[in-house]
Amino acid sequence: MRTAEIKRRFLAHFEANGHAVVPSAPLPAISDPNLLFINAGMVQFVPYFLGQQTPPYRRAASVQKCIRTPDIDEVGKTSRHGTFFQMNGNFSFGDYFKAEAIPLAWDLSTKPVEQGGFGLDPERVWPTVYLDDDEAYEIWRGVGVPADRIVRRGKADNFWSMGIPGPCGPCSELFYDRGPSYGREGGPEVDEDRYLEFWNLVFMQFERGPGAGKEDWPILGDLPAKNIDTGMGLERMASILQGVDNLYEIDEVRPILDRAAALTGKRYGANSSHVASESHPDDVRLRVVADHVRTALMLIGDGVTPSNEGRGYVLRRIMRRAIRAMRLMGYQDRALPELLPVARDCMSPSYPELATDFDRISQYAYAEEDAFLSTLRAGTTILDTAIAETKAAGGANLSGAKAFQLHDTYGFPIDLTLEIAAEQGLKVDDEGFRRLMADQRSRAKADAQARKTGHVDTSVYRSALDAGGPVLFSGYTETERESTVRTLLSGGGAVSAAAEGDLVELVLDATPFYAEGGGQQPDQGLITVGGGQLEVLDVQQPIPGLTVHKARVVRGEVRSGETAYAEIDVSRRRAISRAHTATHLVHQTMRNFLGESATQAGSLNAPGRLRFDFNTPTGVAPSVLADVEQQINEVLLNDLEVHAFITSQEEARRLGAMALFGEKYGEKVRVVEVGDYARELCGGTHVSRSGQLGLVKILSEASIGSGVRRVEALVGIDAFGFLAREHLLVSRLAELYRVPADQVADRVEQTVTQLRDAEKELEKLRAQLVLGGAGALAAQARDLGGTAYVGTEAPEGAAGNDVRTLAQEIRGRIDPARPAVVAVVARAGGKASMVVAVNAAAKGRGLSAADLVKGAFSGRGGGNADLAQGGGLPAAEAPRLLESVERAVAAV
């Protein structure tokens, strides 16, 4: 049975049993700061399980795309670890519980194929239950499972949570006995390769707190209702029904593996058994390639692009592991152009958008492979140098710091560093490398957590939301309104009152203030409460549904529960709204000129200005940028109506409304239209007609990362002001050059060219002046215990390169058979620097340029035994530096 058919049968079974079929959320559609990607089928339903939002249905079913990377090093080594997978799930939000969930799963699993089921042999299915879950045990007995095939297991195995604070509960897992050729007899506790888990029924009824591992965390209490969350691994069920050994051999993955085997000349399975853990290294690598190429396809398809941080870094790492595995198997050419189309053909029956969007996906993938191959070439050169220096110094270990630098700065994989070093007879300080990596992760994690939570305990906000429900936003239709102070927060907790000068957080029952989101900056303004008044400085939504006004009490006293009058800064709102509408126009126009691959990757809508980030593998030509700007301003002249309305996701897609990659939208969405020109899903505020923007002036376009470009622009009066200043500047230059305004650019270019030519001539003259005395200085070298020594100060104004050249020139004019040390100091900008050059004969006597520099600069400085330099000391230290080197040379 093909994977797409398994998916169809699963959804049909649960739809027939009253479940709403919900589409998969995009992989990066996460509002939880603890997750980079959706890693379980239930993630998009968390607000329903926690009671934060009312679900539009009581029971649902989905096939959710998921990514898990904590066990990435296990990919290919077992039958069950994969980075991308699909989770079939059925969910109940306070509707049914164990008594219905267990029979539903048993029926679909064991029902004959001709009746729409999966046709599993019921005698080979082994359920597990939590230790004291007698209720689940009895239900399994009731559907016909004998007692000796129902296994009780502890919290680590049969008590489920997402691995972070949130919903949790006991679970019941279903395992399928694949037979004695896969391992030992005795059930799931004995061998989880032979007994393959394919379904997990979670009886979600508790909320867990923070803690480590699978057991070390507290249960905080009951959820508002008992829920069901199940997950049937689509790939695992496919491997069972297709009679293959592991998830890498199913119909959606095996063709990629076979193509990789053909390219590398490997014969998959020739040296391996049924047991994945006993596989030949080349079979493991082929599985890694197949899994990672498919994962990369799905991630780029959902809008993730390679980068050095966050989700983009995960994608980059996955792609580079696949490319690296191909090279380890002997394939040196570009691999992705051969493998990615195969992955597309495997996955597009379930996800047709992968085929229609393949041009964009492949552009990013192929560019990343090209960049990585360049990285490998550059990193290998740097590593070869480090190995040579280590061996020359008599060392046997490459430092962890060097390995970390190769990895962190150049993207050079640690496994490649280990391999190449081993070929040269060296070990790598792997422990030091891991320590530096751990330190970096800890800093990044702490920084990310601080940015996302602001060091505030979110339970305070949760209590405020639970006490009064979601805050009504009325700012689409009004800029001021009467409301009630629902909650007053200060110092991390609720307070009853605040006095003049206090900084507080205010929750109203309804507000016209827009909370920062979707790239739009928050509103500011005033809130009057009785005889007191607050200046609103910021507005945020720390948790969905709760709008929090961060404000300062500027007059009187403010009390919780009192009537409030909220007024936004209208001029600021209008300026931001103009910028937001302009962003929609920039987005659409970029797509008009660059194609649909130019999708939004981020934005900032501030008063009078905008920043628009978009995905594209290449830069935008200045002529195209000018055309984009002209087309936008023509739209403004047409004064199109800007209209917003609420509709269903399906209708929005039918209308062609653009949705942002990685965003999760509800069943009802807000669409913003600018005439028939632009149509986009958006929750922000906008002008009523495009003519109200006045003018859009693009200031710049530049790269901000691999495959991501940024446009910055001004809108309205800010754009007019900029052009006015530009006009004055051009007029002044035209006056100075005594030419018409349209010739100013040519004259400035001529002037710059002349200045550059003059600077080159000056550099030549300076170099001649500096080097002119090299011969005389070499001839005057003093003998210090058999070593020729020259210590001198470079002419005033000598550049750093000139000083290094002078030191090397003097050294080159001394008889190479005679040990020689040359020290040249220079003064510039109130600071002293020094270059030391040592010839081979002097090195033979134990003299090292690096040691001499470090001795003079108290351990600082850089270089090698031949040439080294240091700097940063006060200019008055120049004579002492020369004396230090002279004493050190004389002492040898």
Secondary structure, DSSP 8 states (H G I E B T S, - for coil): --HHHHHHHHHHHHHHTT-EE-----TT----TT-SS--STTGGGHHHHTTSS--SSSEEEEEEEEE--TTGGGTTTSSS--SEEEEEEEEEESS--HHHHHHHHHHHHHS-GGGTS----GGGEEEEEETT-HHHHHHHHHTT--GGG-EEE-HHHHEEE-SSSEEEEEEEEEEEE--GGGS-SS-TTT-TTTEEEEEEEEEEEEEE-S-BTTTBS-EEEEEEEEEEEEEEEHHHHHHHHTT-SSGGGSTTTHHHHHHHHHHHT--TTTT--S-GGG--HHHHHHHHHHHHHHHHHHHHHTT----SSHHHHHHHHHHHHHHHHHHHTT--S--HHHHHHHHHHHHTTT-THHHHTHHHHHHHHHHHHHHHHHHHHHHHHHHHHHHHHHHHTT-SEE-HHHHHHHHHHH---HHHHHHHHHHTT-EE-HHHHHHHHHHHHHHHHHHHHHHHHTT--HHHHHHHHHHH-S-EE-TTT-SEEEEEEEEEEETTEE-SEEETT-EEEEEESEES---SBTTB----EEEEETTEEEEEEEEEEEETTEEEEEEEEEESEEETTSEEEEEE-HHHHHHHHHHHHHHHHHHHHHHHHH-TT--EEEEEEETTEEEEEEE-SS---HHHHHHHHHHHHHHHHTT-BEEEEEEEHHHHHHHT-B--TT----SEEEEEEETTTEEEE--S---SBGGGG--EEEEEEEEEETTEEEEEEEETHHHHHHHHHHHHHHHHHHHHHTS-GGGHHHHHHHHHHHHHHHHHHHHHHHHHHHHTTHHHHHHT-EEETTEEEEEEE--TT--HHHHHHHHHHHHHTS-TTS-EEEEEEEEETTEEEEEEEE-HHHHHTT--HHHHHHHHTTT--EE-SSEEEEEEEEGGGHHHHHHHHHHHHHT-
